[in-house]
Amino acid sequence: MDVVIRRAVAADAPALTRVAHAAKRYWRYPEAWIRLWRDALTVTARLVEHHPVFCAVDGARVRGFYALSGSSATRELEHFWVDPALIGRGSDPSAAGFYLRMGARRVGEWPSTPRGRSLPLLELRIAPDRPTVGRRPARR
């Protein structure tokens, strides 16, 4: 499988939505909960057009994607979904272990639905890009 990461375009929104819904169903949540989350799992063309959204594609097939929201130096990971055929290294909401291994730290909890459910609130600090014009990369 040759997966390529590319910027999503508005026309990808239905495929991204299908991946999000399929990934959520993979964890066998009750269909009543899936219906509660329908709007949160739906990716719109507007989101894709106005925020950084990147997808992993294998040929023409979307295998996963992520979307960031916000417009300042602080961004939020709005979506991060993987095709269920490729799931196996994390879970929702237990994906915290994956994010912690990637360098995130737990900073609290975020209320979710249904009432009484919460998700971990994680933070990952990323150093801003540094210009490399006229400089050699540091040796490691």
Sine and cosine of phi, psi and omega as CSV:
sin_phi,cos_phi,sin_psi,cos_psi,sin_omega,cos_omega
0.00,0.00,0.84,-0.55,0.06,-1.00
-0.98,-0.21,0.98,-0.18,-0.01,-1.00
-1.00,-0.08,0.73,-0.68,0.03,-1.00
-0.87,-0.49,0.69,-0.72,0.09,-1.00
-0.99,-0.11,0.79,-0.61,0.02,-1.00
-0.62,-0.78,0.31,-0.95,0.08,-1.00
-0.92,0.40,0.74,-0.67,0.05,-1.00
-0.96,0.29,0.44,-0.90,0.09,-1.00
-0.87,-0.49,0.29,-0.96,-0.07,-1.00
-0.79,0.61,-0.62,0.79,-0.02,-1.00
-0.90,0.43,-0.28,0.96,0.03,-1.00
-0.98,0.19,-0.25,0.97,-0.13,-0.99
-0.78,0.62,-0.72,0.69,0.01,-1.00
-0.88,0.47,-0.64,0.77,0.02,-1.00
-0.92,0.39,-0.63,0.77,0.03,-1.00
-0.90,0.44,-0.67,0.74,0.04,-1.00
-0.88,0.48,-0.69,0.73,0.02,-1.00
-0.87,0.50,-0.67,0.74,0.03,-1.00
-0.89,0.46,-0.71,0.70,-0.02,-1.00
-0.87,0.49,-0.73,0.69,0.00,-1.00
-0.91,0.41,-0.68,0.73,0.00,-1.00
-0.90,0.43,-0.66,0.75,0.00,-1.00
-0.91,0.42,-0.65,0.76,0.01,-1.00
-0.91,0.41,-0.66,0.75,0.02,-1.00
-0.91,0.41,-0.49,0.87,0.00,-1.00
-0.79,0.61,-0.56,0.83,-0.07,-1.00
-1.00,0.07,0.17,0.99,0.12,-0.99
0.86,0.51,0.60,0.80,0.13,-0.99
-0.93,0.37,0.49,-0.87,0.04,-1.00
-0.87,0.49,0.60,-0.80,0.00,-1.00
-0.85,0.53,-0.50,0.87,0.05,-1.00
-0.88,0.48,-0.60,0.80,0.04,-1.00
-0.95,0.33,-0.66,0.75,0.02,-1.00
-0.84,0.54,-0.67,0.75,0.04,-1.00
-0.90,0.44,-0.63,0.78,0.06,-1.00
-0.87,0.49,-0.57,0.82,-0.08,-1.00
-1.00,-0.04,0.02,1.00,-0.11,-0.99
-0.77,0.64,-0.78,0.62,-0.04,-1.00
-0.90,0.43,-0.64,0.77,-0.01,-1.00
-0.92,0.39,-0.47,0.89,-0.01,-1.00
-1.00,0.00,-0.14,0.99,-0.05,-1.00
-1.00,0.03,0.80,-0.59,0.03,-1.00
-0.99,-0.15,0.82,-0.57,-0.01,-1.00
-0.99,-0.15,0.36,-0.93,0.08,-1.00
-0.87,0.50,-0.59,0.81,0.00,-1.00
-0.88,0.47,-0.69,0.73,0.04,-1.00
-0.85,0.52,-0.73,0.68,-0.03,-1.00
-0.90,0.45,-0.61,0.79,-0.04,-1.00
-0.97,0.26,-0.46,0.89,-0.14,-0.99
-0.93,-0.38,0.00,1.00,-0.01,-1.00
-0.66,-0.75,0.37,-0.93,0.08,-1.00
-0.93,0.37,0.92,-0.39,0.05,-1.00
-0.77,-0.63,0.82,-0.57,-0.01,-1.00
-0.82,-0.57,0.60,-0.80,0.00,-1.00
-0.80,-0.60,0.48,-0.88,0.09,-1.00
-0.99,-0.15,0.85,-0.53,-0.04,-1.00
-0.84,-0.55,0.57,-0.82,0.09,-1.00
-0.88,-0.48,0.99,-0.16,-0.16,-0.99
0.92,0.38,-0.85,-0.53,0.02,-1.00
-0.99,-0.13,-0.02,1.00,-0.09,-1.00
-1.00,-0.06,0.81,-0.59,0.06,-1.00
-0.97,0.23,0.82,-0.58,-0.03,-1.00
-0.96,-0.27,-0.26,0.97,0.02,-1.00
0.06,-1.00,0.18,-0.98,0.03,-1.00
-0.27,-0.96,0.28,-0.96,0.17,-0.99
-0.65,-0.76,0.44,-0.90,0.03,-1.00
-0.68,-0.74,0.69,-0.72,0.06,-1.00
-0.95,-0.30,0.55,-0.83,0.10,-1.00
-0.84,-0.54,0.25,-0.97,-0.04,-1.00
0.97,-0.22,0.27,-0.96,-0.05,-1.00
-0.72,-0.69,0.06,1.00,0.00,-1.00
-0.95,-0.30,-0.31,-0.95,0.02,-1.00
-0.93,0.38,-0.34,0.94,0.04,-1.00
-0.99,-0.14,0.85,-0.53,0.01,-1.00
-0.87,-0.49,0.41,-0.91,0.09,-1.00
-0.91,-0.42,0.63,-0.77,0.09,-1.00
-0.98,0.18,0.97,-0.23,-0.09,-1.00
-0.98,0.18,-0.65,0.76,0.00,-1.00
-0.63,-0.78,0.55,-0.84,0.17,-0.98
-0.38,-0.93,0.99,-0.15,-0.12,-0.99
-0.78,-0.62,0.53,-0.85,0.00,-1.00
-0.79,-0.62,0.64,-0.77,0.09,-1.00
-0.78,0.63,0.76,-0.65,-0.03,-1.00
-0.81,0.59,-0.49,0.87,0.03,-1.00
-0.90,0.44,-0.31,0.95,-0.04,-1.00
-0.93,-0.35,0.01,1.00,-0.02,-1.00
-0.95,0.30,0.55,-0.84,0.06,-1.00
0.27,-0.96,0.00,1.00,-0.05,-1.00
-0.81,-0.58,0.52,0.85,0.00,-1.00
0.28,-0.96,0.13,-0.99,0.03,-1.00
-0.49,-0.87,0.11,-0.99,0.00,-1.00
-0.86,-0.51,0.83,-0.56,0.06,1.00
-1.00,0.05,0.13,0.99,-0.03,-1.00
-0.97,0.24,0.13,0.99,0.04,-1.00
-0.92,0.40,-0.10,0.99,0.00,-1.00
-0.79,0.62,-0.64,0.77,0.01,-1.00
-0.85,0.53,-0.67,0.74,0.04,-1.00
-0.87,0.49,-0.77,0.63,-0.04,-1.00
-0.91,0.42,-0.62,0.79,0.04,-1.00
-0.90,0.44,-0.64,0.77,0.05,-1.00
-0.91,0.42,-0.44,0.90,0.01,-1.00
-0.99,0.11,-0.04,1.00,0.08,-1.00
0.93,-0.36,-0.01,1.00,0.03,-1.00
-0.96,0.29,0.29,-0.96,0.11,-0.99
-0.74,-0.67,0.54,-0.84,-0.02,-1.00
-0.98,0.22,0.78,-0.62,-0.02,-1.00
-0.86,-0.51,0.03,1.00,0.03,-1.00
0.39,-0.92,-0.38,-0.93,0.04,-1.00
-0.75,-0.66,0.38,-0.93,-0.01,-1.00
-0.80,-0.60,0.78,-0.62,0.00,-1.00
-0.90,0.44,0.58,-0.82,-0.03,-1.00
-0.74,-0.67,-0.08,-1.00,0.12,-0.99
-0.90,-0.43,0.53,-0.85,0.01,1.00
-0.94,0.34,0.24,-0.97,-0.04,-1.00
-0.76,0.65,0.68,-0.74,0.00,-1.00
1.00,-0.07,-0.20,0.98,0.02,-1.00
-1.00,-0.04,0.58,-0.82,0.07,-1.00
-0.67,-0.75,0.37,-0.93,0.03,-1.00
-0.88,-0.47,0.48,-0.88,0.05,-1.00
-0.93,0.38,0.63,-0.78,0.09,-1.00
-0.97,-0.24,0.89,-0.45,-0.09,-1.00
-0.89,-0.45,0.44,-0.90,0.03,-1.00
-0.78,-0.62,0.68,-0.73,0.08,-1.00
-0.77,-0.64,0.89,-0.45,0.02,-1.00
-1.00,0.00,0.75,-0.66,-0.01,-1.00
-0.84,-0.54,0.77,-0.64,0.02,-1.00
-0.92,0.39,0.66,-0.75,0.03,-1.00
-0.90,0.44,0.48,-0.88,0.06,-1.00
-0.87,0.50,0.62,-0.79,0.05,-1.00
-0.93,-0.38,0.69,-0.73,0.00,-1.00
-0.89,0.45,0.63,-0.78,-0.01,-1.00
-0.91,-0.41,0.03,1.00,-0.01,-1.00
-0.88,0.47,0.81,-0.59,0.04,-1.00
0.98,0.21,0.11,0.99,0.02,-1.00
-0.80,-0.60,0.52,-0.86,0.09,-1.00
-1.00,0.01,0.57,-0.82,0.05,-1.00
-0.89,0.46,0.55,-0.83,0.04,-1.00
-0.91,0.41,0.59,-0.81,0.06,-1.00
-0.99,0.11,0.62,-0.78,0.00,-1.00
-0.86,-0.51,0.00,0.00,0.00,0.00
